């Protein structure tokens, strides 16, 4: 199955936007499935990750960006901050040539398609984390789950070694694809 990465990335951004809109300000200090991260810290991570897309896809390096994107990216309106960052990331990945351009990410220069795939995984799974932490519906879109499997299966050894998502859990032999995906990425659905 070929995956249209800019499209599934945008769809994951949209799904996570709905979750972000459902977060109550009083929940920002609540714990998440991500060790040592409360809802605000996790949301800031997702927004910050989205903000990195445009400069990196545009050819800047991490060193060029420096500390421009450090610190709080949420301000007083975390939904608006998410929406702005998501629109910017979606636009950058949808630009002509973005999937083929070499992007200087922390794990080496990679094609934009690889970076987009990793952002897609990050947005989708952290959206689930935010939903879980705030008592919202944690059902993942089956089409996005299938696309995510297509992206991660060839990279499972690298993802496991990176520790980016936590240690894999055994979901059991009868687990549906979404549950298997979450367990593979260290989640307990």
Phi and psi in degrees as GROMACS dihedral restraints (atoms count N, CA, C in turn):
[ dihedral_restraints ]
;  ai    aj    ak    al  type     phi  dphi    fc
    3     4     5     6     1   -82.0    20    10
    4     5     6     7     1   141.1    20    10
    6     7     8     9     1  -113.0    20    10
    7     8     9    10     1   128.1    20    10
    9    10    11    12     1   -82.1    20    10
   10    11    12    13     1    91.6    20    10
   12    13    14    15     1   -59.7    20    10
   13    14    15    16     1   -45.9    20    10
   15    16    17    18     1   -59.2    20    10
   16    17    18    19     1   -34.9    20    10
   18    19    20    21     1   -70.8    20    10
   19    20    21    22     1   -48.5    20    10
   21    22    23    24     1   -68.8    20    10
   22    23    24    25     1   -32.4    20    10
   24    25    26    27     1   -61.6    20    10
   25    26    27    28     1   -47.1    20    10
   27    28    29    30     1   -62.3    20    10
   28    29    30    31     1   -39.9    20    10
   30    31    32    33     1   -64.1    20    10
   31    32    33    34     1   -39.1    20    10
   33    34    35    36     1   -66.4    20    10
   34    35    36    37     1   -40.4    20    10
   36    37    38    39     1   -59.3    20    10
   37    38    39    40     1   -43.3    20    10
   39    40    41    42     1   -65.3    20    10
   40    41    42    43     1   -43.6    20    10
   42    43    44    45     1   -63.1    20    10
   43    44    45    46     1   -42.4    20    10
   45    46    47    48     1   -69.7    20    10
   46    47    48    49     1   -31.4    20    10
   48    49    50    51     1   -59.5    20    10
   49    50    51    52     1   -40.8    20    10
   51    52    53    54     1   -62.2    20    10
   52    53    54    55     1   -37.9    20    10
   54    55    56    57     1   -68.2    20    10
   55    56    57    58     1   -45.2    20    10
   57    58    59    60     1   -58.5    20    10
   58    59    60    61     1   -41.3    20    10
   60    61    62    63     1   -64.5    20    10
   61    62    63    64     1   -23.4    20    10
   63    64    65    66     1   -87.9    20    10
   64    65    66    67     1    -2.9    20    10
   66    67    68    69     1   -78.5    20    10
   67    68    69    70     1   130.4    20    10
   69    70    71    72     1   -88.8    20    10
   70    71    72    73     1   141.2    20    10
   72    73    74    75     1   -50.9    20    10
   73    74    75    76     1   -33.9    20    10
   75    76    77    78     1   -67.4    20    10
   76    77    78    79     1   -14.1    20    10
   78    79    80    81     1   -91.7    20    10
   79    80    81    82     1    -4.0    20    10
   81    82    83    84     1   -62.2    20    10
   82    83    84    85     1   -25.9    20    10
   84    85    86    87     1   -93.3    20    10
   85    86    87    88     1     0.1    20    10
   87    88    89    90     1   -70.6    20    10
   88    89    90    91     1   150.3    20    10
   90    91    92    93     1   -70.7    20    10
   91    92    93    94     1   159.1    20    10
   93    94    95    96     1  -124.0    20    10
   94    95    96    97     1   172.0    20    10
   96    97    98    99     1   -65.2    20    10
   97    98    99   100     1   -11.6    20    10
   99   100   101   102     1   -87.7    20    10
  100   101   102   103     1   116.7    20    10
  102   103   104   105     1   -48.9    20    10
  103   104   105   106     1   131.9    20    10
  105   106   107   108     1    67.7    20    10
  106   107   108   109     1     9.9    20    10
  108   109   110   111     1  -115.8    20    10
  109   110   111   112     1   126.0    20    10
  111   112   113   114     1   -86.1    20    10
  112   113   114   115     1   178.7    20    10
  114   115   116   117     1   -58.9    20    10
  115   116   117   118     1   -44.1    20    10
  117   118   119   120     1   -63.1    20    10
  118   119   120   121     1   -43.3    20    10
  120   121   122   123     1   -64.1    20    10
  121   122   123   124     1   -43.6    20    10
  123   124   125   126     1   -65.4    20    10
  124   125   126   127     1   -44.1    20    10
  126   127   128   129     1   -63.2    20    10
  127   128   129   130     1   -40.1    20    10
  129   130   131   132     1   -63.4    20    10
  130   131   132   133     1   -36.9    20    10
  132   133   134   135     1   -61.2    20    10
  133   134   135   136     1   -45.7    20    10
  135   136   137   138     1   -66.4    20    10
  136   137   138   139     1   -46.4    20    10
  138   139   140   141     1   -62.4    20    10
  139   140   141   142     1   -45.5    20    10
  141   142   143   144     1   -60.4    20    10
  142   143   144   145     1   -42.7    20    10
  144   145   146   147     1   -60.2    20    10
  145   146   147   148     1   -39.2    20    10
  147   148   149   150     1   -66.0    20    10
  148   149   150   151     1   -37.2    20    10
  150   151   152   153     1   -69.1    20    10
  151   152   153   154     1   -25.8    20    10
  153   154   155   156     1   -71.5    20    10
  154   155   156   157     1   -23.3    20    10
  156   157   158   159     1   -59.2    20    10
  157   158   159   160     1   -54.8    20    10
  159   160   161   162     1   -58.6    20    10
  160   161   162   163     1   -51.9    20    10
  162   163   164   165     1   -60.8    20    10
  163   164   165   166     1   -38.7    20    10
  165   166   167   168     1   -70.8    20    10
  166   167   168   169     1   -42.4    20    10
  168   169   170   171     1   -66.3    20    10
  169   170   171   172     1   -30.3    20    10
  171   172   173   174     1   -76.0    20    10
  172   173   174   175     1    -2.3    20    10
  174   175   176   177     1   103.6    20    10
  175   176   177   178     1     0.5    20    10
  177   178   179   180     1   -76.3    20    10
  178   179   180   181     1   157.5    20    10
  180   181   182   183     1  -102.0    20    10
  181   182   183   184     1   168.2    20    10
  183   184   185   186     1   -59.0    20    10
  184   185   186   187     1   -40.1    20    10
  186   187   188   189     1   -64.8    20    10
  187   188   189   190     1   -38.7    20    10
  189   190   191   192     1   -60.3    20    10
  190   191   192   193     1   -43.4    20    10
  192   193   194   195     1   -71.0    20    10
  193   194   195   196     1   -35.0    20    10
  195   196   197   198     1    58.1    20    10
  196   197   198   199     1  -130.4    20    10
  198   199   200   201     1   -98.8    20    10
  199   200   201   202     1    14.9    20    10
  201   202   203   204     1   -54.8    20    10
  202   203   204   205     1   -33.0    20    10
  204   205   206   207     1  -109.5    20    10
  205   206   207   208     1    16.1    20    10
  207   208   209   210     1   -76.2    20    10
  208   209   210   211     1   160.1    20    10
  210   211   212   213     1    81.0    20    10
  211   212   213   214     1  -163.0    20    10
  213   214   215   216     1   -71.4    20    10
  214   215   216   217     1   123.6    20    10
  216   217   218   219     1  -107.5    20    10
  217   218   219   220     1     0.7    20    10
  219   220   221   222     1   -91.6    20    10
  220   221   222   223     1   -34.0    20    10
  222   223   224   225     1    60.6    20    10
  223   224   225   226     1  -148.7    20    10
  225   226   227   228     1   -88.4    20    10
  226   227   228   229     1   -12.7    20    10
  228   229   230   231     1  -130.4    20    10
  229   230   231   232     1    88.6    20    10
  231   232   233   234     1   -67.1    20    10
  232   233   234   235     1   -27.8    20    10
  234   235   236   237     1   -69.2    20    10
  235   236   237   238     1   -45.7    20    10
  237   238   239   240     1   -63.8    20    10
  238   239   240   241     1   -39.5    20    10
  240   241   242   243     1   -62.2    20    10
  241   242   243   244     1   -43.0    20    10
  243   244   245   246     1   -62.4    20    10
  244   245   246   247     1   -47.7    20    10
  246   247   248   249     1   -60.0    20    10
  247   248   249   250     1   -43.8    20    10
  249   250   251   252     1   -63.1    20    10
  250   251   252   253     1   -47.3    20    10
  252   253   254   255     1   -66.5    20    10
  253   254   255   256     1   -39.9    20    10
  255   256   257   258     1   -65.1    20    10
  256   257   258   259     1   -43.1    20    10
  258   259   260   261     1   -62.8    20    10
  259   260   261   262     1   -40.8    20    10
  261   262   263   264     1   -64.6    20    10
  262   263   264   265     1   -44.1    20    10
  264   265   266   267     1   -65.7    20    10
  265   266   267   268     1   -45.0    20    10
  267   268   269   270     1   -60.6    20    10
  268   269   270   271     1   -43.2    20    10
  270   271   272   273     1   -64.0    20    10
  271   272   273   274     1   -42.4    20    10
  273   274   275   276     1   -63.2    20    10
  274   275   276   277     1   -44.0    20    10
  276   277   278   279     1   -72.0    20    10
  277   278   279   280     1   -25.3    20    10
  279   280   281   282     1   -83.5    20    10
  280   281   282   283     1    -9.6    20    10
  282   283   284   285     1   -65.4    20    10
  283   284   285   286     1   148.0    20    10
  285   286   287   288     1   -54.0    20    10
  286   287   288   289     1   130.0    20    10
  288   289   290   291     1    82.5    20    10
  289   290   291   292     1    -5.5    20    10
  291   292   293   294     1   -63.0    20    10
  292   293   294   295     1   -34.1    20    10
  294   295   296   297     1   -73.4    20    10
  295   296   297   298     1   -23.0    20    10
  297   298   299   300     1   -97.8    20    10
  298   299   300   301     1   -18.8    20    10
  300   301   302   303     1   -65.6    20    10
  301   302   303   304     1   142.0    20    10
  303   304   305   306     1   -78.3    20    10
  304   305   306   307     1   134.2    20    10
  306   307   308   309     1  -119.3    20    10
  307   308   309   310     1   128.5    20    10
  309   310   311   312     1   -88.1    20    10
  310   311   312   313     1    75.4    20    10
  312   313   314   315     1   -86.6    20    10
  313   314   315   316     1   176.2    20    10
  315   316   317   318     1   -64.6    20    10
  316   317   318   319     1   -23.5    20    10
  318   319   320   321     1  -100.0    20    10
  319   320   321   322     1    25.7    20    10
  321   322   323   324     1   105.9    20    10
  322   323   324   325     1   165.5    20    10
  324   325   326   327     1   -69.3    20    10
  325   326   327   328     1   129.1    20    10
  327   328   329   330     1  -134.6    20    10
  328   329   330   331     1   157.2    20    10
  330   331   332   333     1   -61.4    20    10
  331   332   333   334     1   150.2    20    10
  333   334   335   336     1   -53.7    20    10
  334   335   336   337     1   -31.2    20    10
  336   337   338   339     1   -63.8    20    10
  337   338   339   340     1   -37.2    20    10
  339   340   341   342     1   -67.6    20    10
  340   341   342   343     1   -46.4    20    10
  342   343   344   345     1   -61.5    20    10
  343   344   345   346     1   -43.5    20    10
  345   346   347   348     1   -61.0    20    10
  346   347   348   349     1   -42.0    20    10
  348   349   350   351     1   -60.4    20    10
  349   350   351   352     1   -41.3    20    10
  351   352   353   354     1   -69.2    20    10
  352   353   354   355     1   -38.4    20    10
  354   355   356   357     1   -65.4    20    10
  355   356   357   358     1   -39.3    20    10
  357   358   359   360     1   -57.5    20    10
  358   359   360   361     1   -49.2    20    10
  360   361   362   363     1   -59.6    20    10
  361   362   363   364     1   -47.5    20    10
  363   364   365   366     1   -59.1    20    10
  364   365   366   367     1   -48.4    20    10
  366   367   368   369     1   -65.7    20    10
  367   368   369   370     1   -44.9    20    10
  369   370   371   372     1   -63.7    20    10
  370   371   372   373     1   -50.4    20    10
  372   373   374   375     1   -72.0    20    10
  373   374   375   376     1   -40.9    20    10
  375   376   377   378     1   -70.4    20    10
  376   377   378   379     1   -25.8    20    10
  378   379   380   381     1   -61.6    20    10
  379   380   381   382     1   -43.4    20    10
  381   382   383   384     1   -60.9    20    10
  382   383   384   385     1   -43.8    20    10
  384   385   386   387     1   -57.5    20    10
  385   386   387   388     1   -43.8    20    10
  387   388   389   390     1   -66.2    20    10
  388   389   390   391     1   -40.0    20    10
  390   391   392   393     1   -63.1    20    10
  391   392   393   394     1   -45.3    20    10
  393   394   395   396     1   -61.1    20    10
  394   395   396   397     1   -45.0    20    10
  396   397   398   399     1   -66.4    20    10
  397   398   399   400     1   -27.8    20    10
  399   400   401   402     1  -110.2    20    10
  400   401   402   403     1    13.5    20    10
  402   403   404   405     1    70.8    20    10
  403   404   405   406     1    27.4    20    10
  405   406   407   408     1   -98.2    20    10
  406   407   408   409     1   173.8    20    10
  408   409   410   411     1   -61.1    20    10
  409   410   411   412     1   124.4    20    10
  411   412   413   414     1  -101.8    20    10
  412   413   414   415     1    12.5    20    10
  414   415   416   417     1   -69.1    20    10
  415   416   417   418     1   124.4    20    10
  417   418   419   420     1   -90.1    20    10
  418   419   420   421     1   141.4    20    10
  420   421   422   423     1   -59.4    20    10
  421   422   423   424     1   122.2    20    10
  423   424   425   426     1   -57.3    20    10
  424   425   426   427     1   -34.6    20    10
  426   427   428   429     1   -67.2    20    10
  427   428   429   430     1   -37.8    20    10
  429   430   431   432     1   -71.1    20    10
  430   431   432   433     1   -34.8    20    10
  432   433   434   435     1   -61.3    20    10
  433   434   435   436     1   -47.5    20    10
  435   436   437   438     1   -60.1    20    10
  436   437   438   439     1   -44.0    20    10
  438   439   440   441     1   -63.9    20    10
  439   440   441   442     1   -40.1    20    10
  441   442   443   444     1   -64.2    20    10
  442   443   444   445     1   -41.3    20    10
  444   445   446   447     1   -59.6    20    10
  445   446   447   448     1   -41.8    20    10
  447   448   449   450     1   -60.8    20    10
  448   449   450   451     1   -38.4    20    10
  450   451   452   453     1   -73.2    20    10
  451   452   453   454     1   -44.6    20    10
  453   454   455   456     1   -85.2    20    10
  454   455   456   457     1   -27.5    20    10
  456   457   458   459     1   -53.3    20    10
  457   458   459   460     1   -45.3    20    10
  459   460   461   462     1   -70.5    20    10
  460   461   462   463     1   -13.9    20    10
  462   463   464   465     1  -109.7    20    10
  463   464   465   466     1     8.0    20    10
  465   466   467   468     1   -55.7    20    10
  466   467   468   469     1   -44.8    20    10
  468   469   470   471     1   -60.5    20    10
  469   470   471   472     1   -41.1    20    10
  471   472   473   474     1   -66.1    20    10
  472   473   474   475     1   -43.3    20    10
  474   475   476   477     1   -64.3    20    10
  475   476   477   478     1   -41.5    20    10
  477   478   479   480     1   -62.2    20    10
  478   479   480   481     1   -42.7    20    10
  480   481   482   483     1   -69.7    20    10
  481   482   483   484     1   -28.0    20    10
  483   484   485   486     1   -73.0    20    10
  484   485   486   487     1   -28.2    20    10
  486   487   488   489     1    72.6    20    10
  487   488   489   490     1    10.6    20    10
  489   490   491   492     1   -61.8    20    10
  490   491   492   493     1   -32.3    20    10
  492   493   494   495     1  -119.8    20    10
  493   494   495   496     1     1.6    20    10
  495   496   497   498     1    97.1    20    10
  496   497   498   499     1   170.7    20    10
  498   499   500   501     1   -77.6    20    10
  499   500   501   502     1   141.6    20    10
  501   502   503   504     1   -63.6    20    10
  502   503   504   505     1   145.5    20    10
  504   505   506   507     1  -111.6    20    10
  505   506   507   508     1   158.2    20    10
  507   508   509   510     1   -89.4    20    10
  508   509   510   511     1   113.1    20    10
  510   511   512   513     1   -81.4    20    10
  511   512   513   514     1    -7.0    20    10
  513   514   515   516     1    93.0    20    10
  514   515   516   517     1   158.4    20    10
  516   517   518   519     1   -69.4    20    10
  517   518   519   520     1   -21.1    20    10
  519   520   521   522     1  -101.9    20    10
  520   521   522   523     1    13.2    20    10
  522   523   524   525     1   -67.6    20    10
  523   524   525   526     1   141.6    20    10
  525   526   527   528     1   -74.3    20    10
  526   527   528   529     1   166.3    20    10
  528   529   530   531     1   -57.3    20    10
  529   530   531   532     1   -37.8    20    10
  531   532   533   534     1   -65.9    20    10
  532   533   534   535     1   -44.1    20    10
  534   535   536   537     1   -65.0    20    10
  535   536   537   538     1   -41.4    20    10
  537   538   539   540     1   -61.8    20    10
  538   539   540   541     1   -42.4    20    10
  540   541   542   543     1   -60.6    20    10
  541   542   543   544     1   -50.4    20    10
  543   544   545   546     1   -61.4    20    10
  544   545   546   547     1   -42.5    20    10
  546   547   548   549     1   -65.6    20    10
  547   548   549   550     1   -39.0    20    10
  549   550   551   552     1   -61.8    20    10
  550   551   552   553     1   -32.4    20    10
  552   553   554   555     1   -98.2    20    10
  553   554   555   556     1    23.8    20    10
  555   556   557   558     1    81.3    20    10
  556   557   558   559     1    16.4    20    10
  558   559   560   561     1  -100.3    20    10
  559   560   561   562     1   154.9    20    10
  561   562   563   564     1  -116.9    20    10
  562   563   564   565     1    95.6    20    10
